[in-house]
Amino acid sequence: MLNGVRCRLASTLWRTRAPPSAVTRRCLRATRSLSLADRSERAKEPPSTFDQALLEFLVCPLSKKPLRYEASTNELINEELGIAYPIIDGIPNMIPQAARTTQQNKKQEKTEQH
């Protein structure tokens, strides 16, 4: 966003052929240094991870029961229904159609059939 503002400001100044004021030069320098700082901070951050504090508020949309976070599969698990909701880029996909059935649920179905 700041990069786009800087480009528009620079192109406007270029079209007017007016010498940039001291304030404009400072703004351009500040946005340039901010964007470089932003890039270096983003490079240090790991990919988006799920914030486990959300578990306090999130419930299964089908059963309204609490969910358990499984870090190995990066999913939210409803053990009662045996379904797992995927977490994509740190954002839980709570759409029931996107959920998958867990192995535990499949084992229960087999024992009920016999």
URUR-V769402 format. One record per residue. PHI is phi in whole degrees, -180 to 180 (999 if undefined). PSI is psi in whole degrees, -180 to 180 (NA if undefined). OMEGA is omega in degrees with one decimal (999 if undefined). Layout:
BEGIN
PHI_PSI_OMEGA ; PHI_PSI_OMEGA
END
This chain:
BEGIN
999_-50_179.2 ; -64_-34_179.1 ; -62_-42_179.1 ; -65_-40_178.2 ; -64_-43_-179.9 ; -62_-42_-179.4 ; -66_-43_178.9 ; -64_-41_178.8 ; -64_-44_179.9 ; -65_-41_-179.6 ; -70_-35_176.6 ; -65_-43_177.6 ; -63_-38_-179.4 ; -66_-41_-179.9 ; -67_-38_-177.6 ; -80_-16_-178.9 ; 57_19_177.5 ; -86_144_177.1 ; -67_135_-178.2 ; -66_140_178.6 ; -73_168_178.5 ; -63_-37_179.4 ; -65_-44_179.6 ; -63_-43_179.0 ; -63_-41_178.6 ; -64_-41_179.2 ; -62_-43_179.9 ; -64_-42_178.5 ; -65_-41_-178.4 ; -65_-44_-179.3 ; -68_-35_178.1 ; -65_-44_-179.1 ; -70_-34_177.3 ; -66_-43_-178.3 ; -67_-35_177.0 ; -68_-40_178.2 ; -66_-41_178.3 ; -59_-45_-178.4 ; -64_-43_-177.9 ; -68_-35_177.1 ; -67_-41_-179.9 ; -66_-35_179.8 ; -67_-32_-179.2 ; -76_-29_-176.3 ; -71_141_172.4 ; -73_167_176.9 ; -57_156_-177.0 ; -52_128_177.3 ; -116_160_-178.6 ; -75_132_177.4 ; -85_109_-174.4 ; -68_-13_175.5 ; -65_-22_178.6 ; -68_-21_-179.5 ; -60_-24_178.4 ; -65_-29_-175.0 ; -106_-26_-175.4 ; -83_137_173.5 ; -134_162_177.6 ; -64_131_179.9 ; -68_-19_-179.7 ; -89_-49_-174.8 ; -103_-12_-176.9 ; 63_24_178.7 ; -97_156_177.8 ; -62_155_179.9 ; -111_158_177.4 ; -116_135_178.8 ; -87_128_177.0 ; -112_106_-174.9 ; -68_-34_-176.0 ; -65_-35_179.2 ; -105_-5_-178.0 ; 55_55_-178.4 ; -138_159_170.7 ; -102_125_-172.2 ; -107_132_168.4 ; -105_104_-175.4 ; -71_-30_-179.0 ; -65_-46_179.9 ; -91_-14_-179.8 ; 72_40_178.1 ; -126_156_-178.4 ; -129_128_177.9 ; -97_130_-178.2 ; -74_154_173.3 ; -115_120_-176.6 ; -117_121_-177.9 ; 53_40_177.9 ; 81_2_-177.5 ; -113_120_179.4 ; -70_132_176.2 ; -95_99_-172.8 ; -94_18_176.9 ; -78_123_-176.4 ; -56_-34_179.5 ; -67_-23_179.7 ; -85_-12_-177.9 ; -75_153_175.9 ; -116_157_176.4 ; -83_144_-179.8 ; -90_165_179.8 ; -61_-36_-178.8 ; -60_-41_-179.9 ; -66_-39_-180.0 ; -67_-39_178.8 ; -65_-39_179.1 ; -64_-40_179.8 ; -64_-39_-179.6 ; -66_-42_-179.6 ; -69_-31_177.7 ; -71_-31_-179.5 ; -72_-31_-175.8 ; -89_NA_999
END
